[in-house]
C-alpha cells in the first residue's frame, strides 16, 4: 500500500514539474512583468521545479529507498514541508485564494505525512527481547 501511495505522489509531482515548465515559458514570454522581476521569477521557478523533479524521480524510481531508509524518510518529510507550506501560503500570503491550489497541495502534503509516519520504526532500546 505504501508503494502505491508513494507512486501516486510521484505522478502528482511529475505533473507539477510539467506545470512549472509551462509556467517558466509563460514567465519568460509575458510582456507584463517588470524587467527586474523576470529573472528572479525565472530562477525561483527553475529551482522549485528541480526540487519537485527530485521528489518525483525519488517517489517513482526509488520507492524502496524512500520507504526503507532514513534518507528516504527525510525526503518524505521535506515533500510534506514543501506542499504543507505552499498550502498555508495560499491562505496567508496569496493575494487571491485559490481553492484548487490549496486542496491539491494540502492533499499531497497529507499523503507524504501519512507515508512518513507509516514507515516510522520505533527505536529499539534493547538488542534482544529477553531480559538478562
N, C-alpha and C positions, 0 to 999 in steps of 0.2 A: 504493500500500500504506500509506504514511504517513497519508493521509487516512482510510482505513478504520480504522486503529488509533486515530487521534485521535477519530473518531466513536464507536467502542466506548467509549473513555474518557469521552467526553461523556455517553453514555447511562448509564454506571455512576454518574457524578457526579450526573446528574439523578435517578437512583433514590435516591442518598444525600440529595438535597435533600428528596425526598418523605418519606424516613425521618425526617429532622430536623424536618419539620413535625409528623409524627406524634409524635415524641419530645417536642417542645415542648408539645404538647397534654397529654401524659401527665405531664410535669413540672409543668405548671400545675394539673392536676386531682388529682395524687396527694396524699392526706392525710398520708402518712408522712414528708414532707420538712419539716425544721425551717423555721420562718418566715424566719429569716435566711439560709438556704441557697437557698431557692427563687428569689429574684430573681437571685442570682449564676448559678445554673444556667440560668435562662431567658436571661439576657444572653449567656452563653458559647455556648449553643446557637444563639441567633439570629445572633450574629457568625460562628460557624463555618458556619452554613447559608448566609449571604450569600457567604462566600468560596467555598464549594463551588458555589453558584449561578453565581458569576463564572466558575469553571473549566468548568462545564457549558456555559454560553452561549458562552464563548470557543471551546471544543472543537467544539461543534455548529454554530455560526453564523459563526465567523470562522476556519475551518480554514486558509485560505491565509495569513492574517496570523500565525497560530500557527506555521505551518511555515516561513514565509519571512522573518520579521523578528526582530530581536534582542529586541524586547519579547515576541514570541510565544514565543521560546525561553526567556526569563526566566520567563514564565508556566508553561511546561512544567517548568522546574526547581523552581518553587515547588509545583506539584502533586506532583512527586516527593517533595519535602521534607515536605509535609503528610502524605501517606499513608505514606511511609517512617518518619517519626517516630511516627505512630499505630501502625504495626505493632510498632515497638520498644517503645513504651509498653505495648502489650498484654502483652509479656513482662516488662518491668521494673517497671511501676507498677501495673498492674491487679491488684486483689485476687484475681480469678479469671480465669485464662487462657481465652480463647475462640478455639479453632482457626479458626472461621469468620471472625471479625473479622480475625484475624491474616492469614489466607490472602487474603481479598479486598483488604485494604489493601496487603499485600506485592505481590500481582499488579498492582494499579493503580499502585503506585509503580514497579514494574518496567516496566510499559507506557510510562509517561511518561519514565522513564530511558532506555529504548531510543529513544523518539522524539527525545529531547533530543540524543542522540549521532548519530542517523541524519540529523538536519538540520544538523549541525555543518559549517561550511565553514572549512577551514584558512585562516589568514591568508595573504594574498598579499604576499610580500616584495618582489617586483619588479613593476613595472607591465606589463612585457611578458615574453614567454618568450625573447626574443632577448637575447643578451649584447652589450652595446655596447662 
